[in-house]
C-alpha cells in the first residue's frame, strides 16, 4: 500500500456536486493499493499515520500527532498512486489492485484509523471526486508499506 499524507487546515470531497466528506485540521490520506497488499498492511499504515507526529506542539516543533491536536483524517482512495509513467506519455496502472481487492483494504485502513481514536471522513471509492485540500505548511509525506 502507498499513501500520500498531507497536513491540512481543512479539506473536503465532493461527488456529483454533493459534499460527501469534510474535515477541519488534520490530514488528507490518499491511499493506493497494489496486488500483494493485505489487511496487515492496511493496519500497519493506519497505526503509523494515527501516531505520526507532524503537527506543531506548544514550542513550535513537530511533536504532536492527530489525536494530540484533535485532528481528523480524510481518506481518499487513489489507484493512480501506482501509475507507472517511466515509458511513453500515458501512465500504466497494472500495479494498481483491482477494485474488488482495493476497496476492502481502503475500508479496513479507514476503520483501523477510527479504532485508534481518529475521526475519519472518506471519499467514495471509484467515483470521480473533487478533492479540495488546504495543505498546511506544506507538509506532505509518502508512506509505503509492502
Z-matrix of the N, CA and C atoms (Angstrom, degrees):
N
C 1 1.452
C 2 1.516 1 108.02
N 3 1.283 2 114.32 1 148.60
C 4 1.458 3 121.36 2 179.87
C 5 1.520 4 107.50 3 -130.95
N 6 1.325 5 115.31 4 135.24
C 7 1.458 6 119.75 5 176.61
C 8 1.522 7 110.53 6 -127.84
N 9 1.297 8 115.03 7 150.01
C 10 1.451 9 122.71 8 167.60
C 11 1.525 10 104.60 9 -117.03
N 12 1.330 11 115.56 10 120.03
C 13 1.457 12 121.78 11 -176.46
C 14 1.518 13 107.63 12 -110.24
N 15 1.325 14 115.49 13 123.65
C 16 1.461 15 120.49 14 178.74
C 17 1.520 16 109.27 15 -121.71
N 18 1.332 17 115.41 16 125.06
C 19 1.463 18 119.70 17 174.47
C 20 1.519 19 107.43 18 -73.06
N 21 1.342 20 116.29 19 131.97
C 22 1.464 21 120.11 20 -174.71
C 23 1.516 22 111.31 21 -132.01
N 24 1.331 23 114.05 22 154.71
C 25 1.462 24 119.59 23 170.13
C 26 1.525 25 109.75 24 -87.46
N 27 1.337 26 115.84 25 -26.48
C 28 1.461 27 122.68 26 173.28
C 29 1.513 28 108.54 27 -168.14
N 30 1.332 29 115.74 28 158.01
C 31 1.461 30 120.73 29 178.91
C 32 1.526 31 108.93 30 -160.67
N 33 1.334 32 114.96 31 156.41
C 34 1.460 33 118.96 32 178.94
C 35 1.524 34 110.27 33 -153.11
N 36 1.333 35 114.94 34 161.34
C 37 1.459 36 122.58 35 175.93
C 38 1.522 37 107.77 36 -128.56
N 39 1.327 38 114.94 37 130.69
C 40 1.451 39 121.90 38 177.60
C 41 1.525 40 108.32 39 -121.50
N 42 1.329 41 116.99 40 136.33
C 43 1.457 42 122.94 41 176.58
C 44 1.524 43 107.67 42 -127.57
N 45 1.316 44 116.81 43 124.53
C 46 1.473 45 122.12 44 179.98
C 47 1.528 46 111.97 45 52.00
N 48 1.328 47 115.76 46 41.10
C 49 1.463 48 121.02 47 177.60
C 50 1.519 49 114.69 48 77.82
N 51 1.334 50 118.00 49 4.12
C 52 1.465 51 122.73 50 -178.20
C 53 1.522 52 109.74 51 -112.68
N 54 1.329 53 116.09 52 127.07
C 55 1.464 54 121.20 53 176.73
C 56 1.523 55 108.73 54 -68.15
N 57 1.351 56 117.31 55 121.93
C 58 1.463 57 120.41 56 -178.68
C 59 1.522 58 112.95 57 -111.34
N 60 1.327 59 117.96 58 -15.66
C 61 1.454 60 121.45 59 178.58
C 62 1.510 61 110.36 60 -164.47
N 63 1.326 62 115.89 61 141.14
C 64 1.467 63 119.93 62 178.58
C 65 1.519 64 109.02 63 -154.46
N 66 1.329 65 115.27 64 144.94
C 67 1.462 66 121.71 65 175.85
C 68 1.522 67 108.97 66 -136.54
N 69 1.321 68 115.09 67 161.48
C 70 1.455 69 121.69 68 168.13
C 71 1.514 70 107.67 69 -92.71
N 72 1.308 71 116.42 70 -129.71
C 73 1.462 72 121.66 71 -178.98
C 74 1.526 73 110.78 72 -60.30
N 75 1.332 74 115.30 73 134.93
C 76 1.451 75 119.43 74 178.85
C 77 1.504 76 112.04 75 160.78
N 78 1.346 77 115.54 76 -140.12
C 79 1.456 78 121.12 77 -179.55
C 80 1.524 79 110.46 78 -134.94
N 81 1.324 80 114.59 79 145.91
C 82 1.457 81 121.19 80 164.79
C 83 1.517 82 105.45 81 -98.43
N 84 1.320 83 115.84 82 131.31
C 85 1.458 84 120.72 83 178.66
C 86 1.523 85 107.77 84 -119.69
N 87 1.333 86 115.30 85 108.85
C 88 1.455 87 121.16 86 173.77
C 89 1.524 88 106.00 87 -86.19
N 90 1.336 89 118.00 88 127.88
C 91 1.455 90 122.33 89 -171.65
C 92 1.522 91 110.54 90 -121.84
N 93 1.337 92 115.18 91 123.42
C 94 1.458 93 121.74 92 174.02
C 95 1.514 94 109.82 93 -114.59
N 96 1.330 95 115.42 94 143.92
C 97 1.464 96 121.39 95 -178.09
C 98 1.523 97 108.58 96 -122.50
N 99 1.339 98 115.84 97 137.59
C 100 1.453 99 121.37 98 175.44
C 101 1.534 100 109.20 99 -114.01
N 102 1.312 101 117.00 100 174.92
C 103 1.463 102 122.93 101 -169.24
C 104 1.528 103 115.36 102 -58.82
N 105 1.305 104 118.16 103 -38.87
C 106 1.463 105 121.20 104 -173.29
C 107 1.526 106 113.53 105 -88.03
N 108 1.313 107 118.44 106 1.08
C 109 1.460 108 120.92 107 -175.76
C 110 1.527 109 111.94 108 -68.97
N 111 1.340 110 114.42 109 149.52
C 112 1.460 111 121.58 110 -176.54
C 113 1.523 112 110.12 111 -131.65
N 114 1.337 113 115.29 112 174.64
C 115 1.467 114 119.48 113 175.58
C 116 1.527 115 110.47 114 -63.28
N 117 1.324 116 117.78 115 -30.78
C 118 1.471 117 120.36 116 177.17
C 119 1.526 118 110.45 117 -62.09
N 120 1.335 119 117.41 118 -37.71
C 121 1.466 120 121.01 119 177.28
C 122 1.524 121 110.66 120 -65.82
N 123 1.326 122 116.26 121 -43.77
C 124 1.470 123 120.57 122 179.25
C 125 1.523 124 110.60 123 -61.95
N 126 1.334 125 116.39 124 -43.41
C 127 1.465 126 120.20 125 -179.90
C 128 1.520 127 111.75 126 -65.65
N 129 1.339 128 117.14 127 -42.15
C 130 1.471 129 121.05 128 -179.92
C 131 1.520 130 110.39 129 -61.54
N 132 1.329 131 116.64 130 -47.21
C 133 1.465 132 120.25 131 -179.59
C 134 1.522 133 111.60 132 -63.31
N 135 1.313 134 117.31 133 -40.54
C 136 1.465 135 120.28 134 179.40
C 137 1.529 136 110.52 135 -63.25
N 138 1.334 137 116.86 136 -44.91
C 139 1.468 138 120.07 137 177.38
C 140 1.524 139 110.94 138 -60.96
N 141 1.320 140 115.80 139 -44.35
C 142 1.469 141 121.18 140 -179.40
C 143 1.526 142 110.76 141 -59.10
N 144 1.318 143 115.97 142 -48.73
C 145 1.467 144 120.79 143 -175.45
C 146 1.528 145 110.83 144 -72.12
N 147 1.329 146 117.84 145 -36.76
C 148 1.466 147 120.40 146 177.70
C 149 1.530 148 111.10 147 -59.94
N 150 1.326 149 117.08 148 -33.71
C 151 1.459 150 120.67 149 -178.17
C 152 1.516 151 115.40 150 -99.85
N 153 1.323 152 116.55 151 2.18
C 154 1.460 153 121.36 152 -176.06
C 155 1.529 154 110.94 153 -64.54
N 156 1.312 155 116.23 154 124.16
C 157 1.470 156 120.80 155 -177.31
C 158 1.531 157 109.59 156 -93.85
N 159 1.320 158 115.73 157 86.94
C 160 1.463 159 120.80 158 -178.29
C 161 1.529 160 112.51 159 -123.09
N 162 1.338 161 115.81 160 11.60
C 163 1.463 162 120.63 161 177.36
C 164 1.519 163 109.05 162 -111.44
N 165 1.314 164 115.14 163 149.54
C 166 1.460 165 120.05 164 -177.45
C 167 1.522 166 111.32 165 -75.51
N 168 1.326 167 114.76 166 139.92
C 169 1.454 168 120.37 167 173.72
C 170 1.531 169 108.91 168 -89.50
N 171 1.324 170 116.85 169 -169.84
C 172 1.472 171 121.39 170 -178.11
C 173 1.518 172 112.37 171 -62.93
N 174 1.339 173 117.32 172 -22.17
C 175 1.464 174 121.47 173 179.68
C 176 1.529 175 112.47 174 -93.60
N 177 1.332 176 117.45 175 4.89
C 178 1.457 177 120.47 176 178.61
C 179 1.518 178 114.34 177 80.20
N 180 1.331 179 117.22 178 13.91
C 181 1.469 180 121.19 179 179.53
C 182 1.520 181 109.53 180 -104.11
N 183 1.329 182 116.59 181 149.93
C 184 1.459 183 120.84 182 178.97
C 185 1.528 184 109.49 183 -75.32
N 186 1.328 185 115.97 184 82.53
C 187 1.461 186 122.23 185 -179.00
C 188 1.517 187 112.86 186 -126.05
N 189 1.327 188 118.57 187 1.09
C 190 1.458 189 121.46 188 -175.70
C 191 1.528 190 110.70 189 -111.38
N 192 1.325 191 115.32 190 145.97
C 193 1.454 192 121.46 191 177.27
C 194 1.517 193 111.59 192 -103.52
N 195 1.308 194 115.33 193 -178.82
C 196 1.467 195 121.94 194 -179.24
C 197 1.527 196 112.47 195 -53.96
N 198 1.310 197 116.76 196 -49.16
C 199 1.457 198 120.44 197 -176.72
C 200 1.528 199 110.47 198 -66.93
N 201 1.339 200 116.98 199 -37.40
C 202 1.471 201 121.12 200 179.59
C 203 1.517 202 112.14 201 -59.04
N 204 1.335 203 116.71 202 -35.65
C 205 1.470 204 120.64 203 -175.97
C 206 1.528 205 112.55 204 -100.94
N 207 1.333 206 116.55 205 4.87
C 208 1.465 207 119.40 206 -178.40
C 209 1.515 208 112.10 207 68.02
N 210 1.328 209 116.21 208 29.96
C 211 1.462 210 121.06 209 -177.28
C 212 1.514 211 112.89 210 -84.94
N 213 1.317 212 115.20 211 166.86
C 214 1.464 213 123.10 212 -179.93
C 215 1.519 214 109.28 213 -123.63
N 216 1.321 215 115.41 214 171.15
C 217 1.466 216 121.20 215 177.10
C 218 1.520 217 109.40 216 -124.73
N 219 1.313 218 115.46 217 136.43
C 220 1.461 219 122.53 218 171.64
C 221 1.518 220 105.96 219 -108.61
N 222 1.326 221 117.23 220 110.96
C 223 1.460 222 123.48 221 -175.53
C 224 1.525 223 108.91 222 -98.90
N 225 1.340 224 115.21 223 124.19
C 226 1.459 225 121.01 224 -177.45
C 227 1.527 226 108.87 225 -129.29
N 228 1.327 227 116.47 226 121.84
C 229 1.469 228 119.57 227 177.44
C 230 1.520 229 108.98 228 -70.07
N 231 1.327 230 115.94 229 140.76
C 232 1.460 231 119.60 230 -178.40
C 233 1.524 232 110.45 231 -151.22
N 234 1.339 233 115.43 232 93.14
C 235 1.463 234 120.28 233 -178.55
C 236 1.519 235 112.08 234 -63.74
N 237 1.328 236 117.78 235 -22.23
C 238 1.463 237 120.42 236 -177.78
C 239 1.524 238 112.91 237 -67.37
N 240 1.337 239 118.12 238 -10.27
C 241 1.466 240 119.68 239 174.84
C 242 1.519 241 111.19 240 -64.96
N 243 1.330 242 116.79 241 -18.60
C 244 1.457 243 120.91 242 175.27
C 245 1.522 244 111.85 243 -104.98
N 246 1.325 245 116.52 244 24.47
C 247 1.461 246 120.51 245 174.25
C 248 1.518 247 110.91 246 -73.97
N 249 1.314 248 116.29 247 141.74
C 250 1.463 249 122.33 248 178.93
C 251 1.525 250 108.16 249 -115.99
N 252 1.317 251 116.17 250 111.72
C 253 1.466 252 121.54 251 -177.57
C 254 1.528 253 111.32 252 -113.56
N 255 1.333 254 117.66 253 23.47
C 256 1.464 255 120.23 254 -178.09
C 257 1.522 256 112.17 255 -69.29
N 258 1.317 257 117.58 256 -31.19
C 259 1.457 258 120.85 257 -178.92
C 260 1.527 259 109.10 258 -118.33
N 261 1.303 260 115.22 259 142.70
C 262 1.455 261 119.75 260 176.95
C 263 1.515 262 112.70 261 67.35
N 264 1.327 263 114.92 262 -164.58
C 265 1.456 264 120.27 263 -177.67
C 266 1.524 265 112.59 264 -114.69
N 267 1.316 266 117.33 265 -7.64
C 268 1.456 267 120.81 266 178.14
C 269 1.526 268 108.36 267 -110.47
N 270 1.343 269 116.97 268 121.44
C 271 1.463 270 118.54 269 -179.60
C 272 1.520 271 111.56 270 -65.72
N 273 1.315 272 115.10 271 149.14
C 274 1.455 273 121.50 272 172.86
C 275 1.519 274 108.77 273 -102.80
N 276 1.315 275 116.46 274 150.08
C 277 1.464 276 120.37 275 -175.26
C 278 1.524 277 112.32 276 -123.73
N 279 1.326 278 116.70 277 28.39
C 280 1.459 279 119.87 278 -177.66
C 281 1.525 280 112.92 279 -67.08
N 282 1.318 281 118.35 280 -20.73
C 283 1.468 282 120.79 281 178.80
C 284 1.522 283 112.61 282 -81.90
N 285 1.332 284 117.14 283 -13.49
C 286 1.462 285 120.29 284 177.86
C 287 1.521 286 109.79 285 -77.23
N 288 1.324 287 116.31 286 137.49
C 289 1.458 288 121.24 287 179.64
C 290 1.526 289 110.28 288 -68.85
N 291 1.313 290 115.61 289 152.76
C 292 1.458 291 121.22 290 175.14
C 293 1.531 292 109.51 291 -65.75
N 294 1.331 293 116.93 292 153.33
C 295 1.468 294 119.83 293 -177.00
C 296 1.531 295 114.27 294 -53.29
N 297 1.332 296 117.84 295 -38.57
C 298 1.468 297 119.30 296 -178.16
C 299 1.524 298 112.58 297 -67.46
N 300 1.320 299 117.54 298 -19.15
C 301 1.468 300 122.02 299 174.73
C 302 1.527 301 109.81 300 -92.28
N 303 1.319 302 116.82 301 -43.48
C 304 1.460 303 121.76 302 -173.20
C 305 1.525 304 113.47 303 -71.43
N 306 1.319 305 117.24 304 -44.45
C 307 1.473 306 119.35 305 -173.93
C 308 1.529 307 113.21 306 -58.45
N 309 1.347 308 119.57 307 -47.52
C 310 1.465 309 118.14 308 178.49
C 311 1.534 310 113.39 309 -62.45
N 312 1.327 311 117.67 310 -31.40
C 313 1.468 312 119.88 311 179.23
C 314 1.522 313 111.74 312 -74.16
N 315 1.316 314 117.89 313 -36.88
C 316 1.470 315 120.62 314 175.21
C 317 1.532 316 109.08 315 -65.06
N 318 1.344 317 116.50 316 -42.18
C 319 1.469 318 120.43 317 177.12
C 320 1.527 319 110.56 318 -61.71
N 321 1.319 320 116.92 319 -43.11
C 322 1.474 321 121.35 320 179.57
C 323 1.525 322 110.32 321 -61.93
N 324 1.332 323 116.54 322 -42.83
C 325 1.461 324 121.37 323 177.75
C 326 1.532 325 110.09 324 -56.83
N 327 1.336 326 117.16 325 -48.86
C 328 1.469 327 121.34 326 -179.42
C 329 1.530 328 111.04 327 -63.72
N 330 1.325 329 117.27 328 -41.79
C 331 1.469 330 121.27 329 179.14
C 332 1.523 331 111.19 330 -63.27
N 333 1.332 332 116.81 331 -40.09
C 334 1.464 333 120.17 332 -179.42
C 335 1.522 334 110.67 333 -69.21
N 336 1.328 335 117.46 334 -37.55
C 337 1.472 336 119.59 335 173.74
C 338 1.523 337 110.21 336 -58.22
N 339 1.332 338 116.28 337 -45.60
C 340 1.473 339 120.57 338 178.63
C 341 1.532 340 110.62 339 -60.01
N 342 1.321 341 116.59 340 -41.94
C 343 1.460 342 120.87 341 -179.44
C 344 1.526 343 112.32 342 -62.59
N 345 1.334 344 116.52 343 -22.48
C 346 1.466 345 121.37 344 177.43
C 347 1.527 346 111.84 345 -91.22
N 348 1.330 347 116.76 346 9.82
C 349 1.457 348 120.97 347 174.69
C 350 1.514 349 115.89 348 91.04
N 351 1.327 350 117.78 349 10.90
C 352 1.464 351 121.51 350 -179.73
C 353 1.528 352 109.33 351 -93.38
N 354 1.306 353 117.25 352 131.02
C 355 1.467 354 121.47 353 172.52
C 356 1.530 355 107.08 354 -71.08
N 357 1.331 356 116.67 355 128.45
C 358 1.462 357 121.09 356 -174.27
C 359 1.524 358 110.89 357 -126.25
N 360 1.316 359 115.19 358 132.69
C 361 1.464 360 123.93 359 168.20
C 362 1.525 361 105.68 360 -115.30
N 363 1.328 362 116.58 361 157.75
C 364 1.462 363 119.46 362 -179.10
C 365 1.516 364 111.10 363 -136.08
N 366 1.329 365 113.57 364 161.54
C 367 1.448 366 120.80 365 168.37
C 368 1.522 367 108.23 366 -82.53
N 369 1.333 368 116.51 367 -162.17
C 370 1.457 369 122.20 368 178.59
C 371 1.521 370 107.44 369 -116.11
N 372 1.322 371 116.59 370 117.49
C 373 1.453 372 121.09 371 -176.53
C 374 1.530 373 110.44 372 -56.46
N 375 1.330 374 116.30 373 130.31
C 376 1.454 375 122.43 374 175.88
C 377 1.515 376 115.63 375 79.55
N 378 1.314 377 117.32 376 -5.65
C 379 1.472 378 120.33 377 -178.64
C 380 1.526 379 110.30 378 -83.65
N 381 1.308 380 115.33 379 159.23
C 382 1.456 381 121.60 380 170.19
C 383 1.524 382 105.73 381 -82.14
N 384 1.320 383 116.36 382 107.96
C 385 1.459 384 121.35 383 -172.51
C 386 1.523 385 111.43 384 -108.85
N 387 1.309 386 114.84 385 143.36
C 388 1.458 387 121.85 386 170.04
C 389 1.524 388 105.47 387 -101.29
N 390 1.338 389 116.21 388 110.48
C 391 1.461 390 121.33 389 -176.79
C 392 1.521 391 108.08 390 -106.54
N 393 1.317 392 115.30 391 119.88
C 394 1.463 393 120.65 392 177.79
C 395 1.518 394 108.19 393 -103.82
N 396 1.336 395 115.16 394 120.70
C 397 1.459 396 121.18 395 -175.26
C 398 1.527 397 109.26 396 -124.13
N 399 1.320 398 115.64 397 125.10
C 400 1.460 399 121.00 398 173.14
C 401 1.522 400 106.50 399 -104.68
N 402 1.344 401 115.15 400 85.76
C 403 1.457 402 121.96 401 -175.39
C 404 1.519 403 109.10 402 -64.20
N 405 1.319 404 116.15 403 129.46
C 406 1.452 405 123.05 404 -176.44
C 407 1.521 406 109.58 405 -103.77
N 408 1.291 407 116.72 406 111.29
C 409 1.465 408 121.11 407 177.44
C 410 1.521 409 113.08 408 133.52
N 411 1.289 410 119.51 409 -70.51
C 412 1.457 411 127.81 410 -3.97
C 413 1.529 412 111.64 411 -75.58
N 414 1.329 413 114.22 412 146.10
C 415 1.458 414 121.65 413 172.81
C 416 1.523 415 106.52 414 -123.47
N 417 1.324 416 116.80 415 116.81
C 418 1.454 417 122.30 416 -179.34
C 419 1.530 418 108.52 417 -138.98
N 420 1.342 419 115.40 418 127.99
C 421 1.468 420 121.23 419 179.83
C 422 1.521 421 109.75 420 -127.70
N 423 1.326 422 115.83 421 144.55
C 424 1.468 423 121.91 422 170.94
C 425 1.522 424 105.84 423 -104.21
N 426 1.334 425 116.15 424 124.20
C 427 1.461 426 121.14 425 179.95
C 428 1.525 427 107.51 426 -126.39
N 429 1.343 428 115.22 427 119.94
C 430 1.460 429 122.31 428 -179.00
C 431 1.516 430 109.99 429 -108.14
N 432 1.319 431 114.70 430 153.58
C 433 1.462 432 121.31 431 171.80
C 434 1.534 433 106.09 432 -143.96
N 435 1.264 434 116.40 433 125.11
C 436 1.470 435 119.57 434 176.65
C 437 1.511 436 112.57 435 104.48
